[in-house]
Amino acid sequence: MSSAKRTTTDQDVLVAGISAIMGVPLQLRLSTRRSSVDQENVSLLDYHDKTYSYGQVGDGSANQATNTKKDLNTAVRQIEIYAKMSSGKEITVNVDPNVTVEHVTNALQNTNEVLSNEGRVVFAGKTLTNEKRLHEYGIQDRCTLHVLTRTRDGAQLVLDPASMDPQYDHDFTRIKDNNRVFTRGSMPYVRPCGWKRFAIKVSDKFENMVWLGDSDKNGEWPVSYHGTGFHQARTIAIDGFELTKGKTFAFQYGVYSTPDLEVAERYAVKFSHGNIQYLIILQNRVNPKTLLKVSNNQTNVDEYWVNPSDKDVRPYGICIKKL
């Protein structure tokens, strides 16, 4: 598949992987029995800000004042979560982490900010089930939920082909870099050896393409990876936050990723297609001007990166590994 046309099998595996991240069935193409009015396109790029794991950064005194909110009747520690509407407006809600998703949806509706056709709640790319509790999804203090327009009854979600860029797909499955050194944005770049990378169409989405360069020019952004799943019931944001505890930073909330492919793989979503198991992660470029590094030199464990906004994290590839 290296810089070659995608096969039907490759495309089907990609769709199965994105479906696993979203938690809803996604199709490669519209069924011949359906009309185009029954189709809702999903763009790989436009969906990205609903996919990343957001989390708290550090626990300075300013943060602690927020994090110790309690419900006076139950004396249960509450968490502060942000609900981002499809309009872009953000609402802050304080809740018990043991409440259900439906409880949060009802609370949002009581604010009169939720439109009648909104109510599909998404966290880390996955559509949440009303009956499940927040903690079951790894939702913690200062996490962001996205409240989206409900899918029309009977509508089929289809991966938008215009959001893919197959000319830049690359097959790393049989490549071994060994001791070869690569850089992007003058920072080490670990190529996704052992994985297939499906390119996301980004060429007409930003002010220029310097950020996606490969020659370490000024304005080039370094590479990171992001897994939207769980490792030992913890997200990449939860584990990253643990490494920032006891410190105060310039921002208290952000999007976690890692330059370490092995770390990202721990949080990869596992899915199956054709009786074969796969893993899926995102490949990104991150804004070096806002980047906070929690390096392994500081923690003696793994390296995590965090940026304050999803605008500082730009996905350009979907990496899939066959198990």
TORZANU-418464 format. One record per residue (C-alpha): x negated, y negated, z. Coordinates in pm, whole numbers. Layout:
TORZANU-418464
       xx       yy       zz
        X        Y        Z
...
END
This chain:
TORZANU-418464
       xx       yy       zz
        0        0        0
     -307     -226       14
     -214     -538     -185
       26     -322     -385
      397     -300     -449
      594     -158     -159
      746      183     -204
     1106      251     -106
      977      455      187
      761      166      311
     1057      -71      290
     1284      172      472
     1029      214      752
      998     -165      783
     1375     -206      809
     1395       72     1070
     1125     -103     1273
     1294     -444     1263
     1622     -274     1357
     1447     -125     1661
     1321     -466     1771
     1662     -630     1721
     1861     -345     1874
     2118     -361     1592
     2147     -171     1261
     1979     -352      974
     1998     -257      607
     1751     -299      323
     2021     -375       73
     2396     -430       68
     2606     -119       18
     2760      -99     -330
     3098      -60     -161
     3071     -401        3
     3103     -750     -137
     2846    -1023      -74
     3083    -1195      169
     3031     -899      403
     2655     -960      410
     2452    -1156      666
     2084    -1201      585
     1815    -1176      852
     1493    -1366      781
     1173    -1225      929
     1035    -1574      988
     1349    -1749     1110
     1414    -1473     1362
     1067    -1487     1516
     1137    -1740     1792
     1399    -1502     1930
     1149    -1215     1931
      861    -1332     2148
      830    -1258     2520
      837    -1586     2708
      725    -1604     3069
      603    -1807     3362
      244    -1934     3370
       73    -1971     3707
      246    -2035     4037
      134    -2378     4150
      325    -2567     4418
      548    -2739     4162
      657    -2401     4035
      713    -2251     4376
      975    -2511     4461
     1174    -2393     4162
     1118    -2024     4221
     1250    -2017     4578
     1611    -2109     4495
     1856    -1890     4687
     2229    -1841     4676
     2349    -1962     5017
     2621    -1696     5038
     2414    -1391     4942
     2062    -1503     5041
     1941    -1326     4727
     1650    -1486     4545
     1771    -1634     4219
     1588    -1680     3894
     1608    -1974     3658
     1673    -1877     3298
     1713    -2087     2987
     1986    -2022     2733
     1915    -2165     2390
     2226    -2219     2178
     2234    -2172     1801
     2269    -2552     1784
     1926    -2583     1947
     2063    -2714     2277
     1920    -2551     2590
     2112    -2481     2911
     1952    -2392     3246
     2128    -2131     3459
     2035    -2000     3805
     2141    -1639     3859
     2074    -1324     4057
     1853    -1097     3839
     2088     -810     3924
     2390     -962     3748
     2510     -831     3413
     2462     -996     3075
     2838    -1051     3067
     2812    -1253     3388
     2562    -1486     3221
     2776    -1517     2908
     3079    -1610     3120
     2875    -1866     3312
     2765    -2025     2985
     3120    -2037     2855
     3221    -2224     3169
     2979    -2502     3073
     3187    -2568     2759
     2863    -2565     2557
     2923    -2225     2398
     3122    -2231     2076
     3407    -1987     2019
     3203    -1789     1764
     2892    -1770     1986
     2817    -1508     2247
     2563    -1261     2105
     2278    -1279     2355
     1924    -1198     2240
     1607    -1155     2446
     1267    -1055     2304
     1437     -994     1971
     1689     -746     2107
     2066     -798     2120
     2172     -742     2481
     2458     -522     2598
     2717     -690     2823
     2723     -406     3077
     2348     -400     3143
     2181     -605     3414
     1919     -871     3349
     1638     -688     3526
     1692     -384     3302
     1569     -594     3010
     1269     -731     3199
     1428    -1075     3224
     1251    -1274     3493
     1222    -1630     3618
     1202    -1896     3342
     1277    -1657     3056
     1465    -1778     2748
     1780    -1610     2618
     1914    -1697     2274
     2290    -1727     2233
     2371    -1668     1868
     2676    -1666     1649
     2854    -1333     1663
     2820    -1115     1358
     3142    -1122     1158
     3358     -814     1205
     3257     -559      946
     2960     -762      823
     2642     -578      728
     2309     -721      846
     2057     -713      560
     1685     -789      573
     1640    -1095      354
     1399     -996       73
     1302    -1362       30
     1141    -1353      376
      894    -1082      269
      572    -1134       74
      457     -791      -50
      162     -927     -251
      -12     -981       84
       76     -644      238
     -231     -449      341
     -288      -86      435
     -542      -60      719
     -454      300      811
     -779      451      683
    -1004      154      752
    -1257      159     1036
    -1441     -164     1104
    -1676       -8     1363
    -1916     -290     1455
    -1817     -532     1179
    -1728     -876     1313
    -1450    -1093     1171
    -1334    -1438     1278
    -1033    -1658     1220
    -1026    -2012     1352
    -1384    -1951     1476
    -1254    -1690     1720
    -1299    -1311     1703
    -1043    -1133     1488
     -975     -764     1543
     -820     -634     1223
     -522     -394     1263
     -715      -82     1162
     -491      224     1171
     -181       16     1091
        8      -99      782
       71     -472      768
      383     -605      596
      345     -972      507
      602    -1237      606
      668    -1516      355
      521    -1831      508
      378    -2014      206
      657    -2272      186
      749    -2298      554
      483    -2526      705
      305    -2853      633
        9    -2674      472
     -164    -2335      465
     -491    -2431      635
     -376    -2261      958
     -368    -1926      774
     -719    -1955      631
    -1003    -1705      661
    -1313    -1927      646
    -1310    -2089      994
    -1232    -2433      856
    -1105    -2710     1080
     -732    -2659     1134
     -744    -2280     1101
     -559    -2088     1374
     -691    -1769     1541
     -512    -1434     1525
     -314    -1269     1803
      -74     -977     1837
      255     -943     2020
      452     -637     2126
      817     -691     2216
      860     -364     2407
      774     -245     2757
      466      -87     2914
      547       85     3242
      876     -112     3250
      693     -445     3212
      675     -686     2918
      357     -852     2795
      483    -1175     2956
      528    -1012     3297
      179     -863     3294
       29    -1183     3160
      194    -1384     3435
       45    -1156     3699
     -301    -1258     3579
     -221    -1630     3611
      -88    -1614     3967
     -261    -1832     4221
     -357    -2092     3961
     -207    -2415     3830
     -207    -2487     3457
     -110    -2770     3225
      219    -2594     3147
      429    -2354     3352
      602    -2153     3082
      502    -2010     2748
      478    -1736     2487
      236    -1455     2564
       29    -1267     2308
     -314    -1105     2294
     -615    -1096     2058
     -668     -734     2164
     -493     -485     1936
     -508     -210     2200
     -335     -432     2455
      -61     -521     2206
       -9     -154     2126
       92      -86     2487
      391     -316     2438
      477     -192     2090
      835      -85     2025
      855      284     1933
     1104      392     1668
     1167      685     1438
     1244      719     1069
     1275     1046      880
     1181     1243     1194
      850     1054     1219
      758      829     1513
      616      481     1459
      504      175     1658
      571     -186     1556
      405     -514     1664
      379     -870     1530
       62    -1030     1393
       43    -1406     1449
     -169    -1716     1427
     -168    -1933     1741
     -233    -2304     1783
     -585    -2340     1930
     -507    -2690     2060
     -246    -2560     2305
     -391    -2213     2362
     -455    -2097     2718
     -682    -1794     2747
     -659    -1560     3042
     -982    -1384     2955
    -1105    -1046     3068
    -1411    -1221     3211
    -1182    -1387     3463
     -963    -1087     3541
    -1191     -787     3478
     -900     -633     3288
     -746     -733     2956
     -729    -1063     2770
     -396    -1238     2731
     -321    -1560     2548
      -35    -1799     2613
       96    -2104     2426
      362    -2341     2564
      605    -2312     2272
      711    -2071     1998
      619    -2354     1759
      257    -2278     1854
      288    -1913     1751
      341    -1835     1383
      402    -1476     1272
      266    -1376      934
      268     -998      952
      461     -699     1083
      223     -416     1175
      350      -57     1180
      157      251     1293
      249      612     1227
      210      838     1531
END
